[in-house]
């Protein structure tokens, strides 16, 4: 028995999805959009080429693919790209006809910073901004923990005193 894969195929993909909260579900749910156009073309799913795509696969901002036209896609569809489909991206259709491949992927840490290599100064700025954000978040966490401990101590004192009503902060 032979196992079919997506190797060598040009798959369909979307650059967006719909989502929201569903009753009884936890968190944000991703669903196929009501209006799927434009449908983009991507080459075989090269990072997970061993997997067989049997249902739509939703990608996140760190885990993305590039369509033949250069667009970032967020949903991989389990079907081959159709050149004659009215919803097909015209640039992707042209790229498939011409045999043009998708542009080279950039690492997710630098993809939004613009074209070309980063200068030493820009890299230093990014590192400093990242470190400042980390320190600010650590300070917020410490403050939140201290406030929670203070509330617990106040509740314990009220309980010992027999007063269960929360007291307003002065």
C-alpha positions as CSV (number, residue, x, y, z in Angstrom):
1,X,0.0,0.0,0.0
2,X,1.5,3.3,-1.0
3,X,1.1,6.4,1.2
4,X,0.3,9.6,-0.7
5,X,2.1,12.8,0.4
6,X,2.0,16.4,-0.6
7,X,5.5,16.2,-2.0
8,X,6.0,18.0,-5.3
9,X,2.5,19.5,-5.3
10,X,1.4,23.1,-5.4
11,X,-1.0,23.5,-2.6
12,X,-3.7,26.1,-2.0
13,X,-3.4,28.5,0.9
14,X,-5.2,31.5,2.4
15,X,-3.7,34.7,3.8
16,X,-6.4,35.1,6.4
17,X,-8.9,33.2,8.6
18,X,-11.9,34.0,10.7
19,X,-12.2,33.4,14.4
20,X,-13.8,34.2,17.6
21,X,-15.1,32.6,20.7
22,X,-17.4,29.6,20.3
23,X,-19.8,28.6,23.0
24,X,-18.3,26.0,25.3
25,X,-14.8,26.4,23.8
26,X,-11.8,27.9,25.6
27,X,-10.0,30.8,24.0
28,X,-9.9,31.9,20.3
29,X,-11.0,29.4,17.6
30,X,-9.7,29.7,14.1
31,X,-12.1,28.8,11.2
32,X,-12.0,29.1,7.5
33,X,-13.2,32.5,6.3
34,X,-16.6,33.1,4.8
35,X,-14.9,34.8,1.8
36,X,-11.7,32.8,1.1
37,X,-10.4,34.8,-1.8
38,X,-7.7,35.3,-2.8
39,X,-6.5,31.7,-2.8
40,X,-2.7,31.6,-3.0
41,X,-0.3,28.9,-4.3
42,X,2.5,27.5,-2.1
43,X,5.0,24.8,-3.0
44,X,5.0,21.5,-1.1
45,X,4.9,22.1,2.6
46,X,8.6,21.9,2.9
47,X,9.0,22.0,6.7
48,X,6.5,19.3,7.4
49,X,6.8,17.4,4.1
50,X,6.4,14.1,5.9
51,X,2.9,15.0,7.1
52,X,-0.1,14.5,4.9
53,X,-2.4,17.5,4.9
54,X,-6.0,16.1,5.2
55,X,-7.7,19.2,6.7
56,X,-7.0,22.9,6.8
57,X,-4.0,23.8,8.8
58,X,-3.9,27.1,10.6
59,X,-0.5,28.8,11.1
60,X,0.5,31.4,13.7
61,X,2.7,34.5,13.3
62,X,5.9,32.6,14.1
63,X,5.1,29.7,11.8
64,X,4.2,30.9,8.4
65,X,4.7,30.1,4.7
66,X,5.2,32.3,1.7
67,X,3.0,32.1,-1.3
68,X,4.4,32.2,-4.8
69,X,3.4,35.8,-5.1
70,X,5.3,36.7,-1.9
71,X,2.2,37.0,0.4
72,X,2.4,35.5,3.9
73,X,-0.2,32.7,4.2
74,X,-1.9,31.7,7.4
75,X,-4.0,28.6,6.3
76,X,-2.8,25.6,4.3
77,X,-5.6,23.9,2.4
78,X,-5.7,20.2,1.7
79,X,-6.1,20.6,-2.1
80,X,-4.0,21.5,-5.0
81,X,-3.9,25.0,-6.4
82,X,-6.4,25.5,-9.3
83,X,-5.2,27.9,-12.0
84,X,-8.7,28.2,-13.4
85,X,-10.5,29.0,-10.1
86,X,-11.9,32.5,-10.0
87,X,-10.7,33.0,-6.5
88,X,-7.1,32.3,-7.3
89,X,-4.6,35.0,-6.8
90,X,-3.6,36.4,-10.2
91,X,0.0,36.9,-9.2
92,X,0.2,33.3,-8.0
93,X,-1.4,32.1,-11.2
94,X,1.3,34.0,-13.2
95,X,4.1,32.7,-11.0
96,X,2.9,29.1,-11.4
97,X,2.7,29.5,-15.2
98,X,6.1,31.0,-15.3
99,X,7.6,28.5,-12.9
100,X,8.6,31.2,-10.4
101,X,9.2,30.0,-6.9
102,X,8.2,31.7,-3.6
103,X,10.7,34.3,-2.3
104,X,13.1,33.0,0.3
105,X,11.7,33.0,3.8
106,X,13.3,35.2,6.5
107,X,13.7,34.2,10.1
108,X,10.7,35.4,12.1
109,X,12.8,37.5,14.4
110,X,13.9,39.8,11.6
111,X,11.1,39.5,8.9
112,X,9.2,42.6,10.0
113,X,12.3,44.8,10.3
114,X,12.7,45.6,6.6
115,X,14.9,44.4,3.7
116,X,18.6,43.9,3.9
117,X,21.0,43.0,6.7
118,X,20.7,44.8,10.0
119,X,23.4,47.2,11.1
120,X,25.2,46.7,14.4
121,X,23.5,49.8,15.8
122,X,20.0,48.5,14.8
123,X,20.8,45.1,16.4
124,X,21.9,46.8,19.6
125,X,18.7,48.9,19.6
126,X,16.6,45.8,19.2
127,X,18.5,44.0,22.0
128,X,18.2,47.0,24.3
129,X,14.4,47.3,23.6
130,X,13.9,43.6,24.2
131,X,15.8,43.8,27.5
132,X,13.8,46.8,28.7
133,X,10.5,45.1,27.8
134,X,11.6,42.0,29.8
135,X,12.6,44.1,32.8
136,X,9.3,46.0,32.7
137,X,7.3,42.8,32.6
138,X,9.3,41.4,35.5
139,X,8.6,44.5,37.5
140,X,4.8,44.2,36.6
141,X,4.8,40.6,37.8
142,X,6.6,41.5,41.1
143,X,4.0,44.3,41.7
144,X,1.1,41.9,40.9
145,X,2.5,39.3,43.3
146,X,3.1,41.8,46.0
147,X,-0.5,43.1,45.7
148,X,-1.9,39.6,45.8
149,X,0.1,38.8,48.9
150,X,-1.1,42.0,50.5
151,X,-4.7,41.1,49.7
152,X,-4.2,37.6,51.2
153,X,-2.7,39.0,54.4
154,X,-5.6,41.5,54.7
155,X,-8.2,38.8,54.2
156,X,-6.4,36.6,56.8
157,X,-6.4,39.5,59.3
158,X,-10.1,40.2,58.7
159,X,-10.9,36.5,59.2
160,X,-9.0,36.4,62.5
161,X,-10.8,39.5,63.6
162,X,-14.1,38.0,62.7
163,X,-14.8,40.6,60.1
164,X,-15.4,39.1,56.6
165,X,-16.3,42.3,54.9
166,X,-13.5,43.6,52.6
167,X,-12.2,47.0,53.7
168,X,-11.7,49.7,51.1
169,X,-8.1,50.8,50.5
170,X,-7.3,54.1,52.1
